[in-house]
């Protein structure tokens, strides 16, 4: 095994996860750290940044050249401002974490045997997604092969069943109808309405009417039986098709799991996690037993819907402020004496409004913002904000990489 700490004379900040949240934090810290005293290491399981917002359009067709525009490699360009020449990217998955005592540094053990030492650790490993978005980790070419294989599946299919009617299933249905307008698409969803009870019925019904208007069949209050779940996970259709829990026979030639995300926290011990696998945190985003370890984004145990916008715009500013406050306090008093929760310099998280924007292909969609009486938006505004471009124009500002 080899051990890597970029500069023993500097405090090493290690960020695990280079998704939208992880890169937002990296960029926020890059203007505030002291390059003479601090350095950063970014660790990600993949060699490229996968822009989750555009991933469904990416795996359905070659529309908008997203393979070039939305899959950005990590490299020296990732580290800007005060991290320029002062940052290191490591491609690897974290197998486990050896935590230090009393605020002291610890180590990450990666899947390749490499050991990465840290003084401050930030976990932003996001979610694990079902098969369409379960991109390989070993190489960019493997990722490209996965994308091309999914495109071929969708193109070949004559009748598609999506199992799960949350935002993933809904947005995939919209992309499929853009690419293959006449192809039958069905969504089956266990709940009484699409999405979940976080959102008002009026919005959930609006979303249903939108997808049905495009010819998508919606089956509510029903589900694939437990005995068939493994087939669904692998996108395998039994010869006789499926019989749902309500006794309805469905015989697609392609089934796609779209039941949503799970926290990517398998590298942590169960005592640090909730029953759902989310990381227990303080309002400062610190792990209760390890004050120099922070977690944010989809993986945290906080009563809220998960999403990239929350991680980037609501979590990141507070995490960045708290990391800098911790550095200042540790330098003044020593790591073992830092009580960030008690410090006036800290930023406490109390949650944020619920919001969601669901695209229905390039020119349709609906959004909900839990402000005032609860605002529902649709049509041209969702197209302008998200659906038309899926925000790919913002990616270079996040990754530092400019596609050719």
TAVEN-V618744 format. One record per residue. N is the residue number from 1. RES is the residue in one small letter. PSI is psi in whole degrees, -180 to 180 (NA if undefined). Layout:
# TAVEN-V618744
n: (N & N)
res: (RES & RES)
psi: (PSI & PSI)
This chain:
# TAVEN-V618744
n: (1 & 2 & 3 & 4 & 5 & 6 & 7 & 8 & 9 & 10 & 11 & 12 & 13 & 14 & 15 & 16 & 17 & 18 & 19 & 20 & 21 & 22 & 23 & 24 & 25 & 26 & 27 & 28 & 29 & 30 & 31 & 32 & 33 & 34 & 35 & 36 & 37 & 38 & 39 & 40 & 41 & 42 & 43 & 44 & 45 & 46 & 47 & 48 & 49 & 50 & 51 & 52 & 53 & 54 & 55 & 56 & 57 & 58 & 59 & 60 & 61 & 62 & 63 & 64 & 65 & 66 & 67 & 68 & 69 & 70 & 71 & 72 & 73 & 74 & 75 & 76 & 77 & 78 & 79 & 80 & 81 & 82 & 83 & 84 & 85 & 86 & 87 & 88 & 89 & 90 & 91 & 92 & 93 & 94 & 95 & 96 & 97 & 98 & 99 & 100 & 101 & 102 & 103 & 104 & 105 & 106 & 107 & 108 & 109 & 110 & 111 & 112 & 113 & 114 & 115 & 116 & 117 & 118 & 119 & 120 & 121 & 122 & 123 & 124 & 125 & 126 & 127 & 128 & 129 & 130 & 131 & 132 & 133 & 134 & 135 & 136 & 137 & 138 & 139 & 140 & 141 & 142 & 143 & 144 & 145 & 146 & 147 & 148 & 149 & 150 & 151 & 152 & 153 & 154 & 155 & 156 & 157 & 158 & 159 & 160 & 161 & 162 & 163 & 164 & 165 & 166 & 167 & 168 & 169 & 170 & 171 & 172 & 173 & 174 & 175 & 176 & 177 & 178 & 179 & 180 & 181 & 182 & 183 & 184 & 185 & 186 & 187 & 188 & 189 & 190 & 191 & 192 & 193 & 194 & 195 & 196 & 197 & 198 & 199 & 200 & 201 & 202 & 203 & 204 & 205 & 206 & 207 & 208 & 209 & 210 & 211 & 212 & 213 & 214 & 215 & 216 & 217 & 218 & 219 & 220 & 221 & 222 & 223 & 224 & 225 & 226 & 227 & 228 & 229 & 230 & 231 & 232 & 233 & 234 & 235 & 236 & 237 & 238 & 239 & 240 & 241 & 242 & 243 & 244 & 245 & 246 & 247 & 248 & 249 & 250 & 251 & 252 & 253 & 254 & 255 & 256 & 257 & 258 & 259 & 260 & 261 & 262 & 263 & 264 & 265 & 266 & 267 & 268 & 269 & 270 & 271 & 272 & 273 & 274 & 275 & 276 & 277 & 278 & 279 & 280 & 281 & 282 & 283 & 284 & 285 & 286 & 287 & 288 & 289 & 290 & 291 & 292 & 293 & 294 & 295 & 296 & 297 & 298 & 299 & 300 & 301 & 302 & 303 & 304 & 305 & 306 & 307 & 308 & 309 & 310 & 311 & 312 & 313 & 314 & 315 & 316 & 317 & 318 & 319 & 320 & 321 & 322 & 323 & 324 & 325 & 326 & 327 & 328 & 329 & 330 & 331 & 332 & 333 & 334 & 335 & 336 & 337 & 338 & 339 & 340 & 341 & 342 & 343 & 344 & 345 & 346 & 347 & 348 & 349 & 350 & 351 & 352 & 353 & 354 & 355 & 356 & 357 & 358 & 359 & 360 & 361 & 362 & 363 & 364 & 365 & 366 & 367 & 368 & 369 & 370 & 371 & 372 & 373 & 374 & 375 & 376 & 377 & 378 & 379 & 380 & 381 & 382 & 383 & 384 & 385 & 386 & 387 & 388 & 389 & 390 & 391 & 392 & 393 & 394 & 395 & 396 & 397 & 398 & 399 & 400 & 401 & 402 & 403 & 404)
res: (x & x & x & x & x & x & x & x & x & x & x & x & x & x & x & x & x & x & x & x & x & x & x & x & x & x & x & x & x & x & x & x & x & x & x & x & x & x & x & x & x & x & x & x & x & x & x & x & x & x & x & x & x & x & x & x & x & x & x & x & x & x & x & x & x & x & x & x & x & x & x & x & x & x & x & x & x & x & x & x & x & x & x & x & x & x & x & x & x & x & x & x & x & x & x & x & x & x & x & x & x & x & x & x & x & x & x & x & x & x & x & x & x & x & x & x & x & x & x & x & x & x & x & x & x & x & x & x & x & x & x & x & x & x & x & x & x & x & x & x & x & x & x & x & x & x & x & x & x & x & x & x & x & x & x & x & x & x & x & x & x & x & x & x & x & x & x & x & x & x & x & x & x & x & x & x & x & x & x & x & x & x & x & x & x & x & x & x & x & x & x & x & x & x & x & x & x & x & x & x & x & x & x & x & x & x & x & x & x & x & x & x & x & x & x & x & x & x & x & x & x & x & x & x & x & x & x & x & x & x & x & x & x & x & x & x & x & x & x & x & x & x & x & x & x & x & x & x & x & x & x & x & x & x & x & x & x & x & x & x & x & x & x & x & x & x & x & x & x & x & x & x & x & x & x & x & x & x & x & x & x & x & x & x & x & x & x & x & x & x & x & x & x & x & x & x & x & x & x & x & x & x & x & x & x & x & x & x & x & x & x & x & x & x & x & x & x & x & x & x & x & x & x & x & x & x & x & x & x & x & x & x & x & x & x & x & x & x & x & x & x & x & x & x & x & x & x & x & x & x & x & x & x & x & x & x & x & x & x & x & x & x & x & x & x & x & x & x & x & x & x & x & x & x & x & x & x & x & x & x & x & x & x & x & x & x & x & x & x & x & x & x & x & x & x & x & x & x & x & x & x & x & x & x)
psi: (146 & 149 & 138 & 120 & 122 & -39 & 108 & -18 & -13 & 157 & 126 & 119 & 121 & 124 & 122 & 113 & 113 & 36 & -163 & -41 & -47 & -43 & -35 & -41 & -45 & -46 & -35 & -44 & -27 & -20 & -5 & -25 & 164 & 109 & -15 & -19 & -25 & 147 & 166 & 148 & 129 & 125 & 129 & 146 & -24 & 156 & -6 & 152 & 125 & 115 & 97 & -37 & -34 & 5 & -33 & -42 & -36 & -42 & -10 & -43 & 180 & 17 & 136 & 12 & 44 & -25 & -32 & -40 & -23 & -2 & 101 & 128 & 150 & 156 & -163 & -33 & -20 & -26 & 113 & 176 & -125 & -6 & -4 & 122 & 7 & 24 & 155 & 134 & 135 & 125 & 113 & 156 & 142 & 123 & -39 & 167 & 131 & 105 & 144 & 163 & 146 & 43 & 2 & 161 & 165 & -158 & 146 & 137 & 117 & 167 & -20 & 7 & -9 & 145 & 128 & 117 & 147 & 154 & -41 & 133 & 132 & 123 & 119 & 51 & -3 & -147 & 155 & 132 & 157 & 179 & -45 & -36 & 14 & 74 & 142 & 164 & -15 & -33 & 162 & -37 & -37 & -38 & -44 & -40 & -41 & -45 & -46 & -36 & -41 & -42 & -42 & -40 & -49 & -39 & -40 & -33 & 146 & -19 & 117 & 131 & 126 & 122 & 97 & 123 & 39 & -162 & -34 & -51 & -41 & -46 & -35 & -41 & -42 & -42 & -39 & -39 & -30 & -45 & -36 & 75 & -34 & 0 & 130 & 131 & 131 & 138 & 128 & 133 & 131 & -31 & 168 & -24 & 165 & 163 & -144 & 179 & -1 & -31 & 147 & 152 & -38 & -43 & -42 & -38 & -38 & -46 & -41 & -45 & -36 & -46 & -35 & -32 & -20 & 6 & 11 & 131 & 131 & 122 & 113 & 158 & 28 & 164 & 160 & 140 & 155 & -33 & -18 & -1 & -39 & -36 & -42 & -44 & -35 & 7 & 43 & 131 & 123 & 153 & -37 & 6 & -160 & 144 & 120 & 172 & -28 & 7 & 9 & 134 & 128 & 133 & 68 & 168 & -5 & 126 & 137 & 123 & 122 & 37 & 12 & -173 & 162 & 146 & 135 & 80 & 22 & -15 & -3 & 150 & 154 & -26 & -16 & -4 & 156 & 179 & -19 & 2 & 11 & 153 & 127 & 131 & 163 & 168 & -14 & 5 & 10 & 151 & 133 & -38 & -9 & 91 & -20 & 14 & 127 & 155 & 144 & 176 & -152 & -24 & -9 & 149 & 86 & 137 & 87 & 158 & 145 & 150 & 155 & -37 & -40 & -46 & -45 & -41 & -22 & -36 & -49 & -48 & -37 & -39 & -45 & -45 & -40 & -36 & -45 & -40 & -41 & -43 & -45 & -46 & -39 & -37 & -35 & -37 & -8 & 143 & -38 & -13 & 2 & 126 & 85 & -36 & -33 & -9 & 140 & -14 & -15 & 159 & 120 & 136 & 130 & 10 & 178 & 172 & 150 & 138 & 149 & 140 & 118 & 119 & 154 & 70 & -163 & -25 & 14 & 171 & 179 & 151 & 156 & 133 & 121 & 64 & 156 & -118 & 3 & 107 & 128 & 128 & 159 & -170 & -124 & -32 & -43 & -38 & -45 & -45 & -34 & -52 & -42 & -49 & -12 & 28 & 24 & -22 & -20 & -15 & -45 & -33 & -23 & -39 & -20 & 7 & 134 & 114 & 152 & NA)
